[in-house]
C-alpha cells in the first residue's frame, strides 16, 4: 500500500528502489545520532529546570518591554545551554546574517581588522563587510579592515598562516569562522576543528575575539563552539535551534562584556537589553528550543538519506553519507542548470505549503547571482524545515537542508529526484 501511495504521488518506481537500498545502507548511522539527540535533549531540559521556567514567563509585552520576564529567562536558558557567560535572544533579529552583523558591528571599531579564517563568508555577508556594494554602512565604510585566509587543500583551517598573520598584524581584533559550508563545496567545520584553532590562536594572543557563525550547526554534537573557547557565537531561530516553531529571531551568546556591547547595537547606546517587547512569542521560542534537539537530528537523518540516494542515482555529493557532519546542509553537484532547477522544483512539489507553486531563479537581496529557493514552509524562509536553494552558477550545486521529520525529508528528496527523471 505504501508503494502504491508513493507512485500515486508522483514518485518513480526506480526512485523507490534506490530509496530502499539507501535506507539499508544508512540505518546503522542513525543509532549514533540518537545518542547525540538524547544528550542535547537532556541539556535543554536541565537548563529550563535550572532557571525555573514557568507558565508565567510566556508573557506578551508591548511598547518599551520593560520588565519582560520571559525575554530575560530566554537569555538565561540560552546561556546555560551554550555554557556561556551571557546570551541575548530576540525576535527583532530577522536572520542569521542580522545576528552576525550585529555581533561584528558591536565589537569592532575604526582601525580594527576582522579576519575570516574559513575563506570567503556566506554571500549575504559580503555587503555587511564591504566586499560588495557601497553606501550601506558596511564595516569597511566605518574604517574596519578585512583580511581572509582560505582553508587549506584538505579543507582545514590553515593555522600556520593564521598564526603568521596574527603576529604580523596587531590590528586584528576579531577572527571569524563559518561553521557551515554555506554555498561552498567543503565539509563543515567540526567542533574539534574549531577547538584546535582557538587553542592555537589564544597561545599567541589571548585578546583576540573569536567569533563563530553557528548557523545550521546547533545540536549536532555534544558541544557547541562556546564550550571550546569561542568568545562570541551567533545563529538564527528559524534554523536548528528554533525547532520549526520559533516564528522569527536570532541569538548571540558568549562573553558577558561582549554581549553587553551587542545589546547596545540591537537597541541604542545606553538602552541595551532592558527594553524591547517580545510580542507574545516567548512560548514559541522556548517550545521550539525544547523540540530542537529532536528535530535537528531528524533533519540530519534526512540529509544523510539525501546524500546516499543522490549518490546511488549517479550524482556527486558533499558530504558523503558516512562522513562526520557539523551542519545539516547536503550539497549535490549537478553540472547542469536545468537539472539543478528541476531538482529544486521537485523539493517544492514535496512541500506541505505552496506545493502547487513553481519556484524560479530570481535576484534575491544580498546575493550576487540569481538564486532558486524551494521552501514550502510553515515559517517563511525556515531552513530547519525542508528546503533547497542554489545560486545559478557553475558547477550548479543544490544545497538541501532541514526537515521537521525524517519521513518528510525522505519524501521530499524522492519527489525531487523523480522530478528530474520526468
N, C-alpha and C positions, 0 to 999 in steps of 0.2 A: 504493500500500500504506500509506503514511504517513497519508493522509487517511482511509482505511478504519479504521485503528487509532485515530485521533483520535475518529472518530464512535462506534466501539465503546466508547470510554472516556468517552462522555457529552459530547463537545464538539459543539456545534451547528454545522450547516453554515454558517449565516450568520456565526458567530464565526470559523470558518476563513477565510472570505472577507475579513473585516475584518482578520484577522491577517496575511494575505498582503499586503494593502495597507499595513498599518502597517510591516511589515518593509522594504518597498521604500522607504518614506519615511525611515526612521531609519538605515538601514545606513551612509550616509556618515559619520555622527557617530561610529560605532564605531572608525574608524581613528584618530581623535584620542585617544580613550580608551585605545587600546592603547599609545600613546606614554607616557602617564602611568603606565600599568601597568608598562612596561618600566623606566622611570626609578626607580620605587619598589622594584621587584624588585632592581635593582642596588644601591640604597641599603641594603636589608635584608641582602643578601649581603655587601656590603662591611663592614657592622657586625659580622656574625658572624665574618668572616675577621679583622678587626682585633683582636677580643677573643680570637682563637684558640679558638673553640668546639670542644670535643672530646666524644667519647663519654663521657668520664669525668665530664662535667658533668650527665649525666642521672641524678642521684642520687635516693636515697629516704631522706630524713631523718625522724627521729621526735623526739618529746619537745620539748626546747628548740630543736632545729635548729641548734645552734652549729656553725659551720664548714661550712655548706651552700654549697658552691662553685657549685652550679647556680643557687641563688637569687641569689647575688652576680653571676654573669655575666649573668643575665637583666636585672638592673638596669643594668649597663654597656651592654648592647646596646640597650636602650630609650633610654638617654641619648644614645647615638650617633645613633640613627635620628631622634630629635627635636631633635638639635643643642642639647641641654640640658646644664646642669652636672651634673644628677643625676636619678635616677629610682628609684621604688620600685614593684615589681610583685609582687603577692601573690595566691595562691589564696584567702586569707582574706577578700578584698574580694568581697562577694557580688553586687554590681551596680554599675552606673554611679552610681546615687543614693548608694550607700555610699561610693564613691570621692570623689564631690563633697562629701558631708557631712564625710568625714574631712579633706579638704583645707581646707574652710572652718573647721571646728572647731579645726584645728591652728593657724591663723594669726590668728584673731580673738580679742579679749579683751573683757571687760566695758567698756562705754562706747564701743567701736568701732562703726562703721557699715559695713554691707555694702550696696552699691548695685548693683542689676541695671540694665543699660542696654539690655537687649533685651526689656523688658516683663516680664510675669508668667512666672516659670520653670515648667518642666515640673511636672505635677500632684504627683508624688511628692516634690518638694522643698518644697511648701508647709508641710508639718508639720516639716520639718527647720528651716526658717526661723522658723516660729512663726506663719505667716499663718492656719493652721488647727490645730485640736486644742490640747490643753494637757496638762501633767503628764508629758511625754515627754522633757524635757530639750532642748527646741528652742533655737536660738540666742537667740531673744527671751527665753526664761526665764533665760538666763545674762547678761542685760543687754546683749545685742548688738542694735543698732538696724538697721532695714532701710528702704531707700528704693528707689524704682523709677522709671525713666524709660522710657516706651514708645517704640517705633520711630515714625518719622515716617510721613506718608501714603504715602511711597514705600517703606516697609518697610526704611529705612536707620536707622542709629544717629543720633539727634538730637544731634549733637556739640555744638552751641551750648548746649543745655540741660544737657548733661553738664558742660561746662566751667563754666558758671554755677553749678551746684550744688557742684562741687569748690571753687571759690573761696569760696563762701558757708559751706560746712560742713567744718570742719577735722577732724571726727571720722571722715570717710570713709577707711577703711583698705584695703578691698578693693572693686574694681569687677569685676563678674561679667558675662560674656557667654555666652549659649547659642547655640552654632553652628547646631544643627539647628532645624527648625521645631517639634519637639515636637508637641503637639496644637494647632497653630496653622495658620493659612491665610496663610502668607507664605513667601518664598524663604529658604533657609538663608543664614546669613552667609558670605560668601566670605572667603578669606584676605586679599584686597585690602581688604575692609570692615574686618576685624579690624586689619590693619596701620595703616590710616589712623586709626582710633580710638585705638590705642595711642600713636602718634606725637603726636597732639594732646593726649592726656591727660598724657603724660610731659613735654611742654613746660611744663605748668602745675605738676605735682607729680611729681617722679621717685620719691618714696617710696611712692606708691600701688601696691598689689599688683594686677596684672591677672590675673584668673582666667578661664579659658575651659573651659566644658563642651564637650568634643570628641567626645561620643558620636555615632556614625554618620558622623563626618567624616574619619576617618583614611584616608590613601592615595587621596584623591580629587583631590589637587592635587600639585604638585611641592614644596610647602612645607606645614609644619604651623604651628600658632599660635606655638610657641616659636621658630620661625625668624624671626618678625616681631616679637618682643619680649614675648610673653606670659610672665609670671613663674611661672605655675602652670597646668598643664593636666591634666585627668583624663578617664578613659574606662573602658569595660568590655571585658573579654576575650571576652565572648560576643556582642560586636558585631564590627565590621570587623576589628579588629586581632588577634582570636583565630583568624581563618581558618576558623571552623567546627570546629576541633579542640580548642582550649583548653576544658577541661570546666567552668571557672569562673574567677573572678578579676577583678581590675581593676588599673589603673595610674595613677600620678600622677607627672608629670615637671616639671622646672623648676629654679629656683634652688636651689643646694646648701643654703643656710641654711633655706629653706622646707621642703625635702624632709626635713631633719633633724627639724623640728617635726612634720611629718606622721608620721614613724616613731614618735615618742612617742605620738601619738594612736592609731596602729594597734596598739601594744603597751601600753607604760606609760612614764611619765617615768623616765628613767634606763636603760631597757632598749633602746628604739629598734629599729633594723633588724637587730641582731646575733642575734636569735632569731626563731623561727617556722619550724616544719618545713614541708616542701613536699609531703609525701605521695606522692612519685613522679610528680608531674605536670609536671615541668620539661621533659621531652621534648615533651609535647603542647603546652605553651605556646610553645616555640620552633618546633616544626614548624608550628603554626598561624600564628605570626608570619611564617615563611618563605613560606607559601602566601597570606597575607593580601593582598598587592598584586594578585594574580591574581583571587582570589575576590571582593574588594571591587569590582573593575571588572565582573566577571560580574554581581554584584548591581545595579550601576549600569545596566548594559545592560538588565537586566530591568525596572528602574524606568522607563527611557525607553520601552521597549516597552509597558509598562502604561499610561503616560501617553497615548501615541498611540492605542492600541487603545480605551481608555475614552473618549477624546475623539471618535473616529470613531463610537463607539456612542451619542454624544449627551450625555455627562456632562462637567461642569466639572472640570478637573484643575489641580493645582498641585504642582510647576512643569509648564509645558508641555514637550513632548518636546525642543524645541530651545533651552531656556533654560539658562544657566550653573547648574551644580549644585555644592553643597557638602556635601550629605549624601545618603544612599541612600534617603530616605523619599519616597514618592509619595502624595500626598493626592488623594482622589476625593470630590467632594461629591454626595451622593445626594438630599438634601432629603426623605428618606423613611426611617423607621426600618426598615421591612421590607426595602426594597431593600438597605440597608446590612448588615443581619443576614444576608440570603441571599448577598450577595457574600462576606462573611467565612466563611460556612459552605461556600461553594464553594472558597475557598482551603484550608480544612481537608480537603475531599474530594480536593484535588490534592496532598496531603502524602504523603511516604513512610512516616510514622509516624502511627498513630491516624487514618488516613483514613476509618475507619468511624464515627468519633465525631462527634456533633452538638454544636458549640460553642454556648453560650448566654451572654447577658449576665449578669454577676454583680458583687457588691460586692467588688472587689479591694482588699486593704490598700493604703493610700496614695493612693487615687483618690476623688474627690468624687462621681462619677457611676458607675452600673453600666457595666462595660466588657466588650466581647466581644473575645476573643483567639483567633485561629486560628493555631495553631503546632504543626504536626505535625513536630517537630524531633528530631534525634538528641541534642541538648543542650537540656535543659528551659529554655524562655524565650529561646533563642538567636534574636536578631533579625538575624544575618547569614545564617541560614537563612530560607527564605521564610516570611513570617508576615504577618498583617494584624490590626490591632486598632483599636478605636474606642470612645470614650465615647458612651454612648447619650444624646445631647443634640443639639438643632438646631444647625447645619443637617445633621447626620448625615453626618459625614465619616469615611471609612475611610482608615487610614494603612498603606500596604503597604511592606514593606522586606525586603531580603535575597534569598537565592537562591544556593546554592553553585555552581550552574551557570546560565548564561543560559537553557539549554533548560528547566530546571525552573521558572524564573521564568515563562517564556512559557507553559508548560503549565498552571501553577497559575492564572495570571490568566485564561487562556482557559476554564478549568474554572469559575472564579468568575463570569465573565460569562455562561457557559452556564447556571449555576445560577439567575441572575436571569431569564434567558429562559424557564426552565422554569416 
